[in-house]
Amino acid sequence: MVRRFEIDGALSRWMCFVDGENFTIRAQNFAKSEGFNLDEGPDYQKDIFAWFPRLRTLDVILYGRSYGSYSRPVRTYYYTSVVGDENTIKTVRESIWNLGFHPEVFKKSKKQEKAKGVDIALAKDFLSNAFRDNYDVAFLFAGDGDYVPLVEEAKRIGKTVCVVFFSSQGLSNSLKLAADHFLCIEQAFSHAWTKKEL
């Protein structure tokens, strides 16, 4: 039985948290496996950030669904890291801000695969906003099983958590099952990048 994603319309305060490093790597792998290219530009920079051309956060979350009127998000965060100087970081921050996110961009060395600050910053913002009752629903764009305790803690204090990710690209089954809901974004991502009708 497929669990339908339903959220009470009264729970309109929502926030979005994107593990951009993980999302970008998995998006690149997904595009390669499906035979289409991610062209560098405002929605994509190799190994740094990726998003959906012509779609913003709410469009992605509600893609193919109708939940009536939804308020604007309280805040949407995107976390990633980059190799480079302060000017490079500033440029990446601006690009992510232009996508409609609050950008959290960390500096990393060429030897680092992933900056430690990304996971810590996401966890801090996810939980601190939950404890401050700043949102009713959290949308977590991530696939890493390390986020399971984070999801479980938010649920313990009464928050609804929806994991949004690629089902075929490194999604932890433990994370999927820990969440209240799971949204697979493979179809939306593929359609957005291949310029098909949504």
N, C-alpha and C positions, 0 to 999 in steps of 0.2 A: 504494500500500500504506500502510495506517495503522500507525504505530508504536505498539505497545501500551506503556503506561506500566508498567514493572515495576521494582521495587527489591528487591534482596536483603534478606530479612527480618533478616539480621544487621546491616544498616546502619540501626540503629534510632535513632541520635542525629541529630536533625534540628533545624533552626532555620528560622524564617520571617521574612521581611523585606518589609514592605508600604510601597510608595511611596504613602502615603495621599492626597496631593494629586492625583496622577495618577489613582489608582484611583477617587477620589470623583468627579472630573470625568467620567471615562469611564463610571462607573456611572450618573450622572445622565443622560448622553447615551443610554446603552443603555436605561434605563427609559423615557425619552421616545420613543425609536424603537419600543419594544415596546408602548407605550400603557398603562403602569401608573405609579403614583405612588410616590415614596419619601416616606413620612410621617416628619416630624422626630420624634425621640425617642431612645431609648437606642442605636439602631443607625445613626442617621443625623442629621447636622447639615449643612445646605446648604453646599457648597463647602469643608467642613472635614474631615469623615470620613463614611465609609459602610461598612457591613458587612452580613452576612447575618442576618436575624432568626431566632432559635432555633438557629442553627448557630455553632459555634466553629471555630477554625482547622483542627483535625484532621478534623472532620466535612466541611468544605469540600474539603480535600485528598483525602480518601478517598471522596468522594461517588460512589456507584455502582460502587465497586470493593471488592474484598476482598483484603487483604494479610495476613490473620492478625493476630497480636498486634503492635501497634506501641507503643513506649514514648511517654511524654509528651515534648513538645518540650523541648529544652534551654532555649530562650527564643524568644519571638515578639515582634517589634518592629513598631511602627506609627509612621510618620513623617508629620507634617503641619505646617501653619502656620495662624495665625489673626491677624486684625486685632483688637486690643483690649489691655486692660491686664493686669496680672499676675493679677488675679482671673479674668478670662476664660480665660487660659491654664491656670490651675489647674483650672477647671471642665472644660475640654476634656480635659486630662490625665486627670482622674478618670473621665470618660466612656469614654475609650479603655482605661484600666486595667480598668474594669468589663467590657469586652469580652474580657478575657483577654490583653491585650498589655502589653508594656513601652512606655509612650508617650514619644515624642520630639516635643515640640510647640514650634515656633519662632514668634517674633513677626515679623509683616511689616506693612508700611505699606499703606494703601489703594491706593497707586500700583503696588505690586508684584503681579504675577500669581502668582509663586511665590517662596518664600523659598529663597535659595541654600543655606541650612543643611541642608535636607531631603536633597538628593542627596549632599552631602558626608558627613553623618552616616550615611546608609544605606551608602555605599561603605566608610567607615571600619569600621563594625561588621561588615559582610559579610566583608571581607578580614581584619580582625584576628582574628575568630573562626575563619576558615579556617586562617590561619597558626598559630594556637594549638591547632589540631586539636580545637576544641570541637564540631564537627559533622561528620557524614559526608554529609548531604544538606541542601542549601539550597533552600527554596521562595521564589522571588522573585515577588511580586505587583507587576508593573510591565510597561509596554509600550514604554518609551522606548529607542531604539537607543543612547543614550549609555551604557547599562549593559553593552553588549557587551564592552568590555575587562575589566570587573569579572567577568563570567561566565567569560570565557576564562582569566583569571588563577586563579580558584578551581579550574577544571578542570585547569589545569597542575599544581596541587599535589595533585591526586587526589580532589577533591570532586565529587560529583554535584550538578548544578544543574537544577532544574525551574522553568521560567517558568510562572506561573499568571496568566491575564488574559482579557479579552474579545477574541475573535478579530476582531470587527467594529468595534472602537472604538480606533483608534490604535495597534494592535499593530505594532511594527517587525518586519518579516520577518527582518531581520538578527539581532535579539535572539532570536526564536523558533528560528532555525537554529543560533545559538551555544549554546543550552541543550542538555542531554542529553535533556530531555523538555519537552513543552508540555502544559498542561492548560487547556482552555477552560472558563471558569466561567459562561458565559452561561446555560445551562440551570439550574444550581444557584441562581444569583442570581435569575433570574426566578421559579423555583418558591418560593424562600424569601420573596420579597416579595409574591407573589400568593396565598400561603397554600395552595398545592397540596400534595398528599401527596408526600413525598420518597421 
